[in-house]
Amino acid sequence: MLTSQGIEEITQAIRNLIDHGQYDINGLTNDIEPYSVTIQGSKIIVYFNFGEGVSGSFSNFKLISASGNIIAIKPDVLVKPDEKGLLMRFNFEIKEV
């Protein structure tokens, strides 16, 4: 059984792996820094904020590690108008199965 200390160490280790995100907009790949990374017990939530003033077709959201590897992918396609913001979220939960 995972202990609370074990879960805390695992979530912190994953938190330390996260470096940045990548996404495609109108066919071009861009990097983005995390807006926030939150640990809530066994859950890790990574937010990326795309503010007003940027518009287009956003797709292929990726979470990139400090070593440059892709940790997770969201292949969603979202069309964002210029006057609205967009908050993209990656959710992970550590649990024993």
N, C-alpha and C positions, 0 to 999 in steps of 0.2 A: 504494500500500500504506500502510495506517495504521501509523505508528510507535508505539512504546511511549509516547513523550511525547504524541503526539496522542490516544491512548486515555486516558491519564491526564488530559489537559485536558478531554476530552469527559465522562468519568465524574465529574470534579469539578464541571463545569458542571451536569450533571444533579443531582448531590448538592445543589448550591446552590439549585436550583429547588424542591426539596421543602420544603413548609411543614408540612402536617399531613395527617391522614386523616379520612375520614368513613365512617360506617356507619349502617345502620338497625337498630334493635332494637325488636321488637314494633311496627313501623310508624312509629317516631319516628327522625329523623335526628340524629346526634350527631357531634361533632368529637373527635378523639383525637390526641395528640402522638406522634410516632414513638418507639418504645422504643429502637431503634438503627438507624443507617444505616451499612452496611459497604461499603467498596470493596475488592474482591479482584481486582487486575489489571483485566480488562475487564468484571468483573461488579459490579453494584450491587444490594445486598440491603437492603430496608427492612422492618423488623419493627414490628408493633403488638402490644402485650401487653394482653389483657383478663384481669384477675386474678380471683381468687375473690371471691365476694360479688355478682357481676353475672350474671344468668341471663336466658335468653330465646332468641328466634329472631333471630340476627344475619344480615344480608344486605347486598348492594350496597356492598361495601367499595370506597372510592375513595381515590386518592392525589391530593392537592390541591397546586397550586403556590403560590408566594408571591404571585402575582398573582390567585389565586382560581380558576384554571382547573383542570379535571380532567385529570390526567396519565395516569391508568390506572384501570381499573375491573375488579373481580372480582365478578361477579354471584352468587357462591356463597351458599347458604343453609345456615347451621350452627346447630344447636340446642346451646346451652351450658348445662349444669347449674350451679347456684350453687357447688358444692364443687370445681369444676374450673376451671383456667385455659385460656386460648385464645391461641395465638400465630399471628397472621396475617402472611403474608410476601408481598412483591412482589419478583420477581426480574427483572433486566434484564441483558442482555449486549451490549456494543458489539463489532461485528465487521464487517469489510468483506465485501461479497458481490459 
